Amino acid sequence: MLRLAGGLVAVLIAGTAGLARYFLRGILRVTRTKDYDIPVLALGNDLASGSERASENRTVQLVATEDSLLPGTYGLSWLDGPGNPTGQAIVGPILSVDGDLGGSVKRGRTVQAAAGPVVTRTLVGVRAGELRVGLRTAWEQYAYLGDPGEAHGLEFLDLELPGDLGAYPTWLLPGDGGSRWVVAVHGRGASRGETMRILPTLAALGLPTLIPSYRNDIGAPATADNRYRLGDTEWQEIDAAMAYAIENGATELVLYGWSMGAAIVLQATVRSSRADSVIAMILDSPVIDWRDTLRANARVNRLPRPAAELGLWMVQRQLGIHLDDFDWVARADELTRPMLIFHGPEDAFVPWERALALAKARPDLVSMVTYQGAGHTKSWNVDPEGYQREVRDFLLGLSPDPA
């Protein structure tokens, strides 16, 4: 009996360790996928292609998935030819949902049968290609695809900023040449396109804006193990962007980060020799505490608590870090710059409780905005006008640009 019990314990320990290693790979490994898994079922009111015209009474009917049922404004993309994702459209609010959703729409991007539930949304416009019935589309949270010129017609420059691993592709919106610059940092598994939704607002304010890539991004130098470091090393690429801005006339910097990009930004504010130039931060669904975030991701993936806790220990050991150094509620006294935070309770991947705790710990610095129904980094999508207004008012409310 004792031998049997010992064997069961060994199996449990081995199983827990295996799950923890799986969790570790999922968190740190760089992966990018795009699933064209949302079929177009119907179009309303004579859709034209290739022009983002006024879309009064235009509609698109899609198979209901977790994505296509999200509230707000998003994009669709599709392949107009082999490996050629040139088709783009913008969809707006949900107009109707038909069919029984009870249990049929699963987490993730599961395609439902044509006879299953369908969702009808406003079609804001077709930006490229031809949207037609039968296409299989991908859901685009960032709404706008391409570079700033393709997405919004904005003037920009392609730069390569130096780093310890090589040259990092970076976009620069030159703005009006003032001395207050923005550095915008995307999140884990994302791309510079994550910033695309707010770029017109920053450009309208005349703020020169740098959108850098960082290690393991597409087109950027990769680490030998192709793993994220949760901001512990990625902040160096943001430091390089800060250096470029200062060398080219910036005296004040606003750091803007989404998700892990916010964690990177926060590291830069305490580790960069140029941090004195930072006057404010804007953080969207920020990782304020990696322990809290990693545990939340374990819950989303239904990982047993012992395996999750072992996974946290493995993360620290593999990366050579202490997660205490990434808890900004505990380090709240070190923060000195005003910050605007977008976050809410619908975020299952980066829970808002730690951002809320930070806002309560530093009410003198933190302004927090929550939009009902906004999941992870989806505050703009839920209320584009409100989001843009908050960003604009926050930036205009800072002390005047000395230039």
N, C-alpha and C positions, 0 to 999 in steps of 0.2 A: 504493500500500500504506500509506504513511504517513497519507494522507488517510482511508483506511478505518479504520486503527487509531485515529486521532484521533476519528473519528465514534463508534466503539465506546466509547471512554473517555467521551465526552460523554454517551452514552446511559446508561452505568453511573453516572456522577455524578448525572445527572438522576433516575435510578431510585432511587438511594440517598437523595437529598434528598426525593423524594416519599414514600418509606417512613418517613423520619424525621419528616416533617410529619404523616403519618398516626398515627405513634406519639405524637407530641406532643399531637395532638387527643384521642387515646384516654386519655391520662394526665390531662390538665388539664380536659377537658370534663366538665360535670356531666350525667350520664345516669342515668335510673332506668327500669327495665323489670321487669315481672313476667310470667312465662310460665306459663300454666295448661297444662302440657304433660305431666303425669303422670296417666294415666287410672287410675281405680279399677277393678280387674278382679273382685274378689270380697271379700266380708265374711264373717267367721266369728262364730258364736254370737250371733245376734239383736241386732245393734247398736241401741241406743236413740239418739235424737237429742237434742241440746241439753242434755246433762248429762254432766259429767265424772265418771262413776261408776267404781267399781273395775272393772278391765278384765280380770280373770282369764279366760284362754282366749279373749279377744276378739282378732281378728286382722284385718288389712287386707292385701289382695294388690294390688300395684302393678306397673305396667310398670317394668322395670329401666332406670334411667338412672344417670348418675354420681352424682346427688344421692340418689336413693332407695336406693342401695347404700351410703351413708355409714353408718358405725357410730355408734350413740348415739341421743339423743333429739332430735326435731325436730318441727316443726309442718307441717300441711297447711292450705291455705285454698282456697276455691272460691267461685264466683259463684252465689248463690242467685237472682239476678235480673240484668237488664241493668245492668252497672256497679255491682253491689251485692255486694262481697266479704264477706258476713257469715258464711259457713261457716268453721268452724275446728275442727281436731282436733289432738291430740298423738299422735305415734307413737313407739314405743320400739325396742328392739333388733331386729335381724334374726333371724328364726326359720329361714328357709330361702331358698335361691335355686334356682330351677328353670330349666333351659335352658342352652344354651351361651353363655357370655359372651365367647367368643373374638372380639374385634374388633368385637362388635356394639353395645357400649355406648361411646359417644363422649364426649369431653370436652365440657362444657357440658350443656345441658338438652335433649338430643336425644330425641324420643319414639321408642320402638321399636315395631315392629309387634306386634299382640296375640299373634301366634304366636311372638314372640321370647321372650327370657328374662324371667322375672317374679320379684319378691321379695315374700316374706311377712314382715310385721313385726307386733310387738305393737301393739295399739291401746290407748293409755293412756286415752283418753277423747275425747268429742266436746264441745266447749265451746260451739258455737253452730251453728245450722242442722242440716241432715240430710245425713249422709254416706251416699252410695248408689252402687251399681254404675253405671258409665258416666260419672260425674263426671270432669271434667278438673281436676286440682288443681295448685296451685303449692307448691313446697317452701319452707318457712319456717325459715331457720337460727335466727332469734331465738325460735322456738317459740311465743311468746305475742304476740298482736296487740292493738292498741288502746293506750289510756293505762294508767297504773298501776292505776287503779280497775277498768277493764274486764278487764285481764289478771290481776290478783292480788287485787282487792278492797282495795287499799291507799288510805289517805287521802292526798290530794295537792292541791296548789294549782296553778292555771294562772297563771303570771306572764309579764310582758313586760319584759325587761331592755333598757336603752338601749344603743345602739352608734352608731358613726359613720355607719352606713348606715340606721339606723332601729331599730325595736323587735324583739327576738328572743324568740320563744316559748320558755318554760322551764317545766319541771315542778319543783315542790318537794315532796319528802316531808318533812313537818315533824319526824319523829322525836320524841325526848323533850325537845327544846329545849336540848340540851347545847351546849357550846362547840366541839366537834369535828365538823366538817362534811365531807361528801364532795362533790366535783364530778365527775360522770361524763360522759365525752366520747366520742361515737360516731365511727366512722371514715368514710373516703372513700366516697361513694356510698350511705351507709347513712342511718339516721334515728335519732331518740332511742329507737326501739324496740330498738336493739341492746343497750341497757343493761337491758332488761326481765328478762333471765334472772337477774341477780344482785340485783335490787331487793328481793326478799323477805328475803334475807340481811342486807342493809344495814338494812332496816326493823326486823328482829328485834333488831338490835344497838342500836336506838334512835338511829341516826345521822341527823341532818338531811342530806338529799341533794338537790343541785341537778342537774338534767339539762338543760343548755342546748342550744339550737340554735345554729348559726353560719351565716355568710353562704353563700347558695346552697342552704340546706336548704329543704324544702317549708314554706311559711308564713313563712319568714324573708326578710329583704331579700337581693336578688341583686346581684351585681356587674354592671357594664356588659357585661363579656365572658362572664359566666356560667362562669367558670373557677375551679378550685381554685388556691390558692397554697401548697399543701403544708405549711401551718402558719405560713407567714411572716406572714400577716395574721389568720388565723382565731384565733390565740391571744388576740386582743383581746376576742373575745366571752367567752372563758374568764376573762379578767381581769375583765370586767364581772360574771360570776358570782361570782368571788372577792370582788369589792368588795361585792356584795349580801350574801354570807355574813358578811363582817366587820362590815358595818353592822348586821346583825341578830343579833349576839352571838357569831359564830365567832371563836375565837382560834387554832384549829388547823385546817388544811385537809389532806385527803387527796385527791390528784388521781388519777383512774382513767380510763385511756384505752385504746381499742381501735384497733389498726392506725394509720391516720393520726391518729386521736384521741390516740394515745400521742405521736406527733410534735408535735402541738399542745400537749399537756401539757408536754412537755420544753421547748418554746420558752417557755411561760409561766413555768417555774421559773427561767429566767435573764433574762427580759425584763420580767416584771411587777414593778411597785413594791411589790406585796403578796406577793412570793415568800417573804419571811421567815416568813410564816404557814404555809407548806407544810411538813408534818412527814413526809410519806411519799407514795409513788406505787405504784399497781398498774397494770401495763401488760400488755395481752393482745395477742399477736402484733404487737409494736410495730415501727414503722418506726424503726430505730436509725440507719440510714444510707440516705438516699434514692438514692444512686448504686447501691448494692447492690440495692435494691428495684426501681428502674427497669430495671436490667439483667435482673433475674429476670423481670419482666413482658415484656420483649422476648423472652426465651427461650421463655416460655409461648406467646407469639404468633408464634414462629418467625421473628423479625425478624433479618436478618443483622447481625453484630456491627458493621460500619461504620455501618449505618443507626442502630443503637442508640446508638452513641457520638455520632453527629451529633445524635441526638435529645436526649441529655443536654446537649449544648452549647446546643441551641435552648431547652430548658427554662430554663436559667440566663439566657439572653439575654432571653427573653420575659418572665420573671418579675422580672428584675433582682435575682437572688439568686446566692449562691455555695453550691454543694452542700456544700462543706467545712463550712459553718456548721450542717449537719444531720447531721454524722457524730459520734455520741455516743461512739464508741469513741475517736476522736481527742481528744474533749473530756471524757473520763472524769474527769479531775482536777477539772472544774468541778462535778461532781455531789456533793451533800452529804447527800441524804436517802435513807433506806432504801427499797428498792423490791422488790416482788414481781413477777416476770415469768412469764407463761404463754407458752410457745413450744416448738415442736418441729420435727423434720426433715421432717414431712409438709407443711409450709407451702410451696407452690410460688410464692406471690405475694410474700411477705415472708420471705425465707430466714432461718432462725434463726441462721445462723453469726455474724452481727454481734451479736445478743443474747447468744449464748454468749461471744463475745469480750468483750463488756462485763461479763458476769458474772465472767469470768476476770480482767479488768482491775481490777474493784472488788468482790472477794469480801467486803469489809467492809460493803458496802451491798446487794448484789444477792442475792436468793434466786430461783432459777429452777426452775420446775415444768414437766415435760414429760409428756404423756399419749400413749401409743402410739395412732396412728391419727388424731390430732387435726390437721386441716388448718387453714387460716387462720381465726382467731378461733372455733375449734370446740372448744376445750378443755372448756368447760362441757358442750357437747353429748355429748362422749365419756364424761365422768364427772361428772354434775351434783353428786352428793354429795361427791366428792373435791374438786372445784373450790370448792364452797361452803365446805367445811371449811378449805381452804387460805386463802381470803379471810378467813374468820372468825378463824382462829388468828393470821394476820398482823396484823389490826386489833386484836385483843385483846392481842397481844404488844407493841404500841407502848406508850410510857410512858403512865401513867394520864392520862385527861382531867382537867385541873385543875378542871373543874366538879364 
